[in-house]
Amino acid sequence: MPVEQLRSQQRRARILEAATRVFSAKGYHGTLVDEIASEAETSKGGVYFHFPNKQAIFLALLDYLADMLRERIEAAVASQTDPIGRAEAALHVVLDTFASHPRLTRLFMVEALGAGPEFNTRMIEIRAAFADLIRGQLDEAVATGAIPPLDTAVAATAWFGALNEVVTYWALSSTPGDLVDAYPTVRALLLRGVQARAG
């Protein structure tokens, strides 16, 4: 990779890291591009070289976390051989990923909801993609007899909703603790809910 291209990628990453800190401290509406530039130790023009506006920066952060989460889930699922083991691995990696990135989690779960209508379409797409990923695992579990037949679309929506609530509550808490500690309870509730036959 050419040196200038590498530097450009590094500058973009630095801007996103700075934006995460500023958005987390001031909220989406309270953040100015000037503040992101200052935090990133670059010029306002340097920010605009990579992102046309504040909205584009915020959307890039949402996509970054969604992509990271999807990649980690797919890797965790691929490491397991049975459907229930895949579901357990996916649940654990979701909680671990959010726990490891509290600022991004707050942006993803809290700030995006109040950022404005321009973000609704993207968030709907991201949520639908994760619900589809869950549904695929549940379909396989039904096909192999690991769980009894059920409406996997409804079940996947319920699983996503449960995880969304647990993570959002953690992100909003003044004394959040370790999100991964919720795993045994979340696992038990979700697997019992689909009558999983494996232990």
C-alpha positions as CSV (number, residue, x, y, z in Angstrom):
1,M,0.0,0.0,0.0
2,P,1.4,3.4,-0.9
3,V,2.5,5.5,2.0
4,E,0.1,8.4,1.3
5,Q,-2.9,6.0,1.2
6,L,-1.8,4.4,4.5
7,R,-1.5,7.9,6.1
8,S,-5.0,8.8,4.7
9,Q,-6.4,5.7,6.3
10,Q,-4.7,6.4,9.6
11,R,-6.1,10.0,9.6
12,R,-9.6,8.7,8.9
13,A,-9.3,6.3,11.8
14,R,-8.0,9.1,14.1
15,I,-11.0,11.2,13.1
16,L,-13.4,8.4,13.9
17,E,-11.8,7.8,17.2
18,A,-12.0,11.5,18.1
19,A,-15.6,11.6,16.9
20,T,-16.5,8.7,19.2
21,R,-15.1,10.6,22.2
22,V,-16.8,13.9,21.3
23,F,-20.2,12.4,20.4
24,S,-20.1,10.4,23.6
25,A,-19.4,13.5,25.7
26,K,-21.7,16.0,24.0
27,G,-24.2,13.9,22.1
28,Y,-24.9,14.0,18.4
29,H,-26.7,17.3,18.3
30,G,-24.3,19.0,20.7
31,T,-21.2,18.1,18.7
32,L,-19.6,20.4,16.2
33,V,-17.2,19.3,13.4
34,D,-14.7,21.9,14.7
35,E,-14.6,20.0,18.0
36,I,-14.0,16.7,16.3
37,A,-11.2,18.3,14.3
38,S,-9.6,19.7,17.4
39,E,-9.9,16.3,19.2
40,A,-8.4,14.6,16.2
41,E,-5.6,17.2,16.1
42,T,-6.3,18.0,12.4
43,S,-8.0,20.8,10.6
44,K,-11.6,21.2,9.8
45,G,-10.7,20.8,6.1
46,G,-8.9,17.6,7.0
47,V,-12.2,16.2,8.5
48,Y,-14.1,17.3,5.4
49,F,-11.6,15.6,3.2
50,H,-12.8,12.3,4.6
51,F,-16.4,13.1,5.5
52,P,-18.7,15.6,3.9
53,N,-20.5,16.4,7.1
54,K,-21.2,15.4,10.8
55,Q,-23.9,13.0,9.7
56,A,-21.4,11.1,7.5
57,I,-19.1,10.8,10.5
58,F,-21.8,9.4,12.7
59,L,-23.0,7.0,10.1
60,A,-19.5,5.7,9.6
61,L,-19.2,5.0,13.3
62,L,-22.5,3.1,13.3
63,D,-21.3,1.1,10.3
64,Y,-18.0,0.4,12.0
65,L,-19.6,-1.1,15.1
66,A,-22.1,-3.0,13.0
67,D,-19.4,-4.5,10.8
68,M,-17.2,-5.4,13.7
69,L,-20.1,-7.1,15.5
70,R,-21.1,-9.0,12.4
71,E,-17.5,-10.2,11.7
72,R,-17.1,-11.4,15.3
73,I,-20.5,-13.2,15.4
74,E,-19.7,-14.9,12.1
75,A,-16.3,-16.0,13.4
76,A,-17.8,-17.3,16.7
77,V,-20.5,-19.2,14.9
78,A,-18.0,-20.7,12.5
79,S,-16.0,-22.1,15.4
80,Q,-19.0,-24.2,16.7
81,T,-20.4,-27.4,15.2
82,D,-23.9,-27.6,16.6
83,P,-26.7,-25.0,16.4
84,I,-27.1,-24.4,20.1
85,G,-23.3,-24.0,20.5
86,R,-23.5,-21.4,17.7
87,A,-26.3,-19.5,19.4
88,E,-24.4,-19.5,22.7
89,A,-21.2,-18.3,21.0
90,A,-23.1,-15.5,19.2
91,L,-24.8,-14.3,22.3
92,H,-21.5,-14.2,24.2
93,V,-19.6,-12.4,21.5
94,V,-22.4,-9.8,21.2
95,L,-22.2,-8.9,24.9
96,D,-18.4,-9.0,24.9
97,T,-18.1,-6.7,21.8
98,F,-20.5,-4.1,23.3
99,A,-18.8,-4.4,26.7
100,S,-15.4,-3.8,25.1
101,H,-16.6,-0.6,23.3
102,P,-18.7,1.3,25.8
103,R,-18.5,4.6,24.0
104,L,-19.5,3.1,20.6
105,T,-22.2,1.1,22.3
106,R,-23.7,4.3,23.7
107,L,-23.6,5.9,20.3
108,F,-25.2,2.8,18.7
109,M,-27.9,2.1,21.3
110,V,-28.7,5.6,22.6
111,E,-27.5,8.5,20.5
112,A,-28.6,7.0,17.2
113,L,-32.2,6.9,18.4
114,G,-32.3,10.7,19.0
115,A,-30.0,11.7,16.1
116,G,-32.8,12.4,13.7
117,P,-34.9,10.8,11.0
118,E,-31.9,10.6,8.6
119,F,-30.5,7.8,10.7
120,N,-33.7,5.7,10.9
121,T,-33.3,4.0,7.6
122,R,-29.7,2.9,8.4
123,M,-30.6,1.7,11.9
124,I,-33.6,-0.3,10.5
125,E,-31.3,-1.9,7.9
126,I,-28.7,-2.8,10.6
127,R,-31.3,-4.2,13.0
128,A,-32.9,-6.2,10.2
129,A,-29.5,-7.7,9.2
130,F,-28.9,-8.9,12.7
131,A,-32.4,-10.3,13.1
132,D,-31.8,-12.2,9.8
133,L,-28.5,-13.5,11.2
134,I,-30.3,-14.8,14.3
135,R,-33.1,-16.3,12.2
136,G,-30.7,-18.2,10.1
137,Q,-29.3,-19.9,13.2
138,L,-32.7,-20.7,14.5
139,D,-33.8,-22.1,11.2
140,E,-30.8,-24.5,11.3
141,A,-31.6,-25.4,14.9
142,V,-35.2,-26.3,13.8
143,A,-33.9,-28.3,10.8
144,T,-31.6,-30.4,13.0
145,G,-34.1,-30.9,15.7
146,A,-32.2,-28.9,18.3
147,I,-35.3,-26.9,18.9
148,P,-39.0,-27.7,18.1
149,P,-40.6,-26.0,15.1
150,L,-41.6,-22.4,15.6
151,D,-41.9,-19.1,13.8
152,T,-38.2,-18.2,13.6
153,A,-38.9,-14.7,12.3
154,V,-40.8,-13.8,15.5
155,A,-38.3,-15.6,17.7
156,A,-35.4,-13.8,16.0
157,T,-37.1,-10.5,16.6
158,A,-37.7,-11.4,20.2
159,W,-34.0,-12.4,20.7
160,F,-32.8,-9.2,19.1
161,G,-35.2,-7.2,21.2
162,A,-34.1,-8.8,24.4
163,L,-30.4,-8.2,23.7
164,N,-31.1,-4.7,22.6
165,E,-32.8,-3.9,25.9
166,V,-30.1,-5.5,28.1
167,V,-27.3,-3.7,26.2
168,T,-29.2,-0.4,26.2
169,Y,-29.9,-0.6,30.0
170,W,-26.2,-1.2,30.5
171,A,-25.2,1.7,28.3
172,L,-27.5,4.1,30.2
173,S,-26.7,2.9,33.7
174,S,-24.6,5.2,36.0
175,T,-23.0,2.0,37.5
176,P,-23.1,-0.4,34.6
177,G,-20.8,-3.2,35.9
178,D,-19.6,-5.9,33.5
179,L,-22.1,-6.5,30.6
180,V,-20.7,-10.0,30.1
181,D,-22.0,-10.9,33.5
182,A,-25.5,-10.9,32.0
183,Y,-24.6,-13.8,29.7
184,P,-25.7,-16.7,31.8
185,T,-29.1,-15.2,32.5
186,V,-29.7,-14.0,28.9
187,R,-28.5,-17.4,27.6
188,A,-30.9,-19.2,29.9
189,L,-33.9,-17.0,29.0
190,L,-33.4,-17.1,25.3
191,L,-32.6,-20.8,25.0
192,R,-35.5,-21.8,27.2
193,G,-37.7,-19.5,25.2
194,V,-37.1,-21.7,22.1
195,Q,-37.1,-24.9,24.1
196,A,-33.5,-25.8,23.2
197,R,-32.8,-29.4,23.9
198,A,-29.0,-29.2,24.3
199,G,-27.4,-28.2,27.5
